[in-house]
Amino acid sequence: MTVTGRTRRTRWVAGSAVALAVLFAGAATVASARDDGAGEHTSAAGSAPRTPATDSADAGFARDMAVHHQQAVEMSFIVRDRTRDEEVRRFAYDIANTQANQRGMLLGWLDLWELPKVSAGQEPMAWMDGQYAGHDMDGMDGMGDMEGVSGHGGGYQAHDGSLMPGMATRTELGRLREASGRQAEILYLQLMTDHHKGGIDMARGCADLCTVKAEKRLAQGMVDAQQSELDAMAQMLAARGAAPRG
């Protein structure tokens, strides 16, 4: 088999693994949410389970984090093709696989609750109601459009494709696609550091505000795992003579 053939096969296998993770996560999470999620809410008569409302924290977090995670998966696949460094490639694959799996769970819950995956008229992070949005955002590059901590996405002004705190802009994604080698590694780690900080802030909000037990556990797990990954990325940046932005 030629080198090109092996490369194509590797890319196909990696992409297929992530796709299968999404599929299985969506199926598994239906059973999870049935067991201890929506079923814990009952009507006043106590006869039928009550699912989260479309404007609830549970639904809002599922929608917003699914979008947030999708970009992390995209950035991870970009850097995989822009560097030969095995440490960064393994790290990127782990993030892509984990976040694709979690995204499948979040979308699975929305299907189970028969709620739309996009809520017309509701701005990103409005479900946080200003209680958490904006935490730990000070000094983050690209965060200069924060206008205080109130509803409507915590005052974050969407710009250039960045819909929520921590999300990379279209310009930054373009730079990542054009970079290569060490430059791509550093930019990816910096962008993903910002991305994780925004994601942790959102997950903390769900851990406190969401009512579905399975979703609260997932959110807290995101906080713990992504905080650990922030530490790892700081070390990887230092090894490359760089540091997180800001």
C-alpha positions as CSV (number, residue, x, y, z in Angstrom):
1,M,0.0,0.0,0.0
2,T,1.4,3.4,-0.9
3,V,2.0,6.2,1.7
4,T,-0.9,8.1,0.2
5,G,-3.1,5.1,0.5
6,R,-2.2,4.5,4.2
7,T,-2.8,8.2,4.9
8,R,-6.2,8.1,3.4
9,R,-7.0,4.9,5.3
10,T,-5.9,6.4,8.6
11,R,-8.0,9.5,8.0
12,W,-11.0,7.4,7.1
13,V,-10.6,5.2,10.2
14,A,-10.3,8.2,12.5
15,G,-13.3,10.0,10.9
16,S,-15.3,6.8,11.1
17,A,-14.5,6.3,14.8
18,V,-15.7,9.8,15.7
19,A,-18.9,9.3,13.6
20,L,-19.6,6.0,15.4
21,A,-18.9,7.6,18.7
22,V,-21.7,10.2,18.0
23,L,-24.1,7.4,16.8
24,F,-23.6,5.2,19.9
25,A,-23.6,8.2,22.3
26,G,-26.9,9.3,21.0
27,A,-28.4,5.9,21.5
28,A,-26.9,5.3,24.9
29,T,-28.0,8.7,26.3
30,V,-31.6,8.0,25.5
31,A,-31.7,5.2,28.0
32,S,-29.7,7.3,30.5
33,A,-32.1,10.2,30.4
34,R,-35.1,7.9,30.6
35,D,-33.7,6.4,33.8
36,D,-32.8,9.4,35.8
37,G,-33.3,12.5,33.8
38,A,-36.6,13.8,32.6
39,G,-38.4,11.0,34.5
40,E,-37.7,12.6,37.8
41,H,-40.0,15.6,37.0
42,T,-43.7,14.8,37.4
43,S,-46.8,16.8,36.7
44,A,-48.9,18.2,39.5
45,A,-51.1,15.1,39.3
46,G,-47.9,13.0,39.6
47,S,-49.0,10.8,36.8
48,A,-46.7,11.6,33.8
49,P,-43.1,12.6,33.5
50,R,-42.4,16.2,32.5
51,T,-39.6,16.9,30.1
52,P,-37.5,20.1,30.2
53,A,-39.0,23.2,28.5
54,T,-37.5,24.5,25.4
55,D,-36.2,27.6,27.2
56,S,-34.9,25.7,30.2
57,A,-31.2,25.5,31.3
58,D,-31.2,21.8,30.3
59,A,-32.3,22.4,26.7
60,G,-30.2,25.6,26.4
61,F,-27.1,23.9,27.6
62,A,-27.6,20.9,25.3
63,R,-28.0,23.2,22.2
64,D,-25.2,25.6,23.0
65,M,-22.6,23.0,24.1
66,A,-23.4,20.9,21.0
67,V,-22.4,23.9,18.9
68,H,-19.4,24.6,21.1
69,H,-18.2,21.0,20.9
70,Q,-18.6,20.9,17.1
71,Q,-16.0,23.6,16.7
72,A,-13.6,21.8,19.0
73,V,-13.9,18.7,16.8
74,E,-13.4,20.8,13.7
75,M,-10.2,22.4,15.0
76,S,-8.9,19.0,16.1
77,F,-9.3,17.6,12.7
78,I,-7.6,20.6,11.1
79,V,-4.5,20.4,13.3
80,R,-4.3,16.6,12.7
81,D,-3.6,17.4,9.0
82,R,-1.3,20.4,9.7
83,T,1.4,18.7,11.9
84,R,3.3,15.5,12.1
85,D,3.9,15.9,15.9
86,E,2.4,12.7,17.4
87,E,1.8,14.3,20.8
88,V,-0.4,17.0,19.4
89,R,-2.1,14.6,17.0
90,R,-3.0,12.2,19.8
91,F,-4.2,15.0,22.0
92,A,-6.3,16.4,19.2
93,Y,-7.8,13.0,18.4
94,D,-8.7,12.5,22.1
95,I,-10.5,15.8,22.2
96,A,-12.3,15.1,18.9
97,N,-13.4,11.7,20.0
98,T,-14.5,12.8,23.5
99,Q,-16.4,15.9,22.4
100,A,-18.1,14.2,19.4
101,N,-19.3,11.5,21.8
102,Q,-20.6,14.2,24.3
103,R,-22.2,16.1,21.4
104,G,-24.1,13.0,20.4
105,M,-25.4,12.7,24.0
106,L,-26.6,16.3,24.1
107,L,-28.4,16.0,20.7
108,G,-29.8,12.7,21.8
109,W,-31.4,14.3,24.8
110,L,-33.0,17.0,22.7
111,D,-34.4,14.3,20.5
112,L,-35.7,12.4,23.5
113,W,-37.4,15.6,24.8
114,E,-38.8,16.3,21.4
115,L,-37.2,19.8,21.5
116,P,-35.7,21.6,18.5
117,K,-31.9,21.6,18.2
118,V,-32.0,25.3,17.2
119,S,-34.2,27.6,19.2
120,A,-35.4,30.6,17.1
121,G,-35.3,33.9,18.9
122,Q,-33.2,32.6,21.8
123,E,-29.6,33.9,21.9
124,P,-26.7,31.6,22.8
125,M,-26.2,31.3,26.6
126,A,-29.4,33.2,27.4
127,W,-30.4,30.2,29.6
128,M,-27.5,31.1,32.0
129,D,-29.3,34.3,32.8
130,G,-26.1,36.2,33.5
131,Q,-25.4,34.1,36.6
132,Y,-22.3,32.5,35.3
133,A,-21.6,33.9,31.8
134,G,-18.3,35.8,31.7
135,H,-16.6,34.0,34.6
136,D,-12.9,33.5,33.9
137,M,-13.1,35.4,30.7
138,D,-10.9,38.4,31.7
139,G,-7.8,38.7,29.6
140,M,-8.8,36.1,27.0
141,D,-7.7,37.1,23.5
142,G,-10.8,37.7,21.3
143,M,-13.0,38.3,24.3
144,G,-12.9,42.1,24.0
145,D,-16.6,42.2,23.0
146,M,-17.9,41.2,26.5
147,E,-20.2,43.9,27.7
148,G,-20.9,42.8,31.3
149,V,-22.6,39.8,32.8
150,S,-26.3,39.9,32.1
151,G,-28.7,37.8,30.1
152,H,-28.5,37.3,26.3
153,G,-25.4,35.3,26.2
154,G,-23.8,37.0,29.2
155,G,-23.3,40.2,27.2
156,Y,-21.0,38.4,24.7
157,Q,-21.3,39.9,21.3
158,A,-21.1,37.3,18.5
159,H,-18.6,38.3,15.9
160,D,-16.9,36.7,12.8
161,G,-18.5,33.3,13.5
162,S,-17.6,33.2,17.2
163,L,-21.1,32.7,18.8
164,M,-20.0,32.1,22.4
165,P,-17.1,32.8,24.7
166,G,-14.0,30.8,23.8
167,M,-15.1,30.0,20.3
168,A,-12.6,30.8,17.6
169,T,-13.5,33.2,14.8
170,R,-13.6,32.4,11.1
171,T,-10.4,34.4,10.7
172,E,-8.7,32.3,13.4
173,L,-9.8,29.1,11.8
174,G,-8.5,30.3,8.5
175,R,-5.1,31.0,10.1
176,L,-5.1,27.5,11.6
177,R,-5.8,25.9,8.2
178,E,-2.9,27.8,6.7
179,A,-0.4,27.1,9.5
180,S,1.8,24.1,9.6
181,G,4.2,22.4,11.9
182,R,5.1,24.1,15.2
183,Q,3.1,27.2,14.2
184,A,0.0,25.1,13.8
185,E,0.6,23.2,17.0
186,I,0.9,26.5,19.0
187,L,-2.1,28.1,17.5
188,Y,-4.2,25.1,18.0
189,L,-3.3,24.8,21.6
190,Q,-3.9,28.5,22.2
191,L,-7.3,28.4,20.5
192,M,-8.3,25.2,22.3
193,T,-7.2,26.7,25.6
194,D,-9.6,29.7,25.0
195,H,-12.3,27.2,23.8
196,H,-12.0,25.1,27.0
197,K,-12.2,28.2,29.3
198,G,-15.5,29.2,27.6
199,G,-16.8,25.6,27.7
200,I,-15.9,25.2,31.4
201,D,-17.8,28.4,32.2
202,M,-20.9,27.1,30.4
203,A,-20.6,23.6,32.0
204,R,-20.4,25.0,35.5
205,G,-23.6,26.9,34.7
206,C,-25.4,23.6,33.8
207,A,-24.0,21.8,36.8
208,D,-25.8,24.3,39.0
209,L,-28.8,25.2,36.9
210,C,-29.8,22.1,35.0
211,T,-32.3,19.7,36.6
212,V,-31.7,16.4,34.7
213,K,-29.3,14.4,36.8
214,A,-27.6,12.7,33.9
215,E,-27.0,16.1,32.2
216,K,-25.7,17.6,35.4
217,R,-23.2,14.7,35.8
218,L,-22.0,15.2,32.2
219,A,-21.5,18.9,32.7
220,Q,-19.5,18.4,35.9
221,G,-17.4,15.8,34.1
222,M,-16.7,18.3,31.4
223,V,-15.5,20.8,34.0
224,D,-13.1,18.3,35.6
225,A,-11.8,16.8,32.3
226,Q,-11.3,20.1,30.5
227,Q,-9.6,21.7,33.5
228,S,-7.1,18.8,33.4
229,E,-6.6,19.3,29.7
230,L,-6.0,23.1,30.3
231,D,-3.0,22.1,32.5
232,A,-1.8,19.7,29.8
233,M,-2.0,22.3,27.1
234,A,-0.1,24.8,29.2
235,Q,2.7,22.3,29.5
236,M,2.7,21.5,25.8
237,L,2.8,25.2,24.9
238,A,5.7,25.8,27.3
239,A,7.6,22.9,25.7
240,R,7.2,24.8,22.4
241,G,8.3,28.2,23.8
242,A,4.8,29.6,23.9
243,A,2.0,30.3,26.4
244,P,-1.7,30.7,26.4
245,R,-3.0,33.9,24.9
246,G,-3.7,36.9,27.2
